[in-house]
Amino acid sequence: MRLLILRQTSIAGQPARVGDVVEVSDRDARLLIGSGKAEAAPVPAARPAVVVTQDPEPVQPKPRQRRAKSHGTA
């Protein structure tokens, strides 16, 4: 079962931090949900595929303009 961790805890000796989504056994899930440390994780929505039709043109950097040197003469 997929769980969203609400409070930092450890599952089977591994640390689980707040906000982590972990896969655990039903037994562990019931224990964590019952103690208020986790809740059932929402089903992840399918992300739309990004289609790249053409590589973008590389951006050419503009040449730097150099400042005139002043050797202490004004």
C-alpha positions in Angstrom: 0.0 0.0 0.0 1.3 3.5 -0.8 1.4 5.9 2.1 2.1 9.6 2.4 4.2 10.2 5.5 2.8 12.9 7.9 5.4 12.7 10.7 9.0 11.5 10.6 9.2 7.8 11.5 11.2 4.7 10.5 9.8 1.8 8.5 11.6 -1.5 8.6 14.7 0.3 9.9 14.7 2.9 7.1 14.0 6.6 7.9 10.8 8.0 6.3 10.6 11.8 6.3 7.6 14.1 6.1 6.2 14.3 2.6 7.7 11.0 1.4 5.5 8.5 -0.4 6.4 5.0 0.5 5.2 1.5 -0.4 4.6 -0.7 2.7 2.8 -3.9 3.6 -0.9 -3.7 4.6 0.1 -4.5 8.2 2.6 -1.6 8.4 0.1 0.7 6.7 -2.6 0.0 9.3 -0.1 0.7 12.1 1.2 3.9 10.6 -2.3 5.2 9.7 -3.6 4.3 13.1 -0.8 6.1 14.9 -1.4 9.2 12.8 2.0 9.1 11.1 0.8 8.4 7.6 -2.3 8.5 5.4 -3.1 6.7 2.1 -1.2 8.4 -0.7 -3.3 9.8 -3.6 -3.0 8.0 -6.9 -0.4 9.8 -9.0 -2.0 11.4 -12.1 -0.6 10.5 -15.4 1.7 13.3 -16.7 1.1 14.4 -20.3 4.0 13.5 -22.6 6.1 16.4 -23.8 6.8 16.2 -27.5 9.9 18.0 -28.7 9.6 18.5 -32.4 13.0 20.2 -33.0 16.0 21.0 -31.0 16.1 24.7 -30.1 18.7 26.9 -31.6 21.6 27.5 -29.3 21.8 31.0 -28.0 25.0 32.8 -29.0 26.5 34.9 -26.2 27.1 38.5 -27.1 30.7 39.6 -27.0 31.6 41.6 -24.0 32.4 45.2 -24.4 35.8 46.1 -22.9 36.1 49.2 -20.8 38.8 51.7 -21.8 41.8 51.5 -19.6 42.7 54.6 -17.6 46.2 54.8 -16.3 45.6 57.4 -13.7 45.5 60.2 -16.3 42.4 62.2 -16.5 
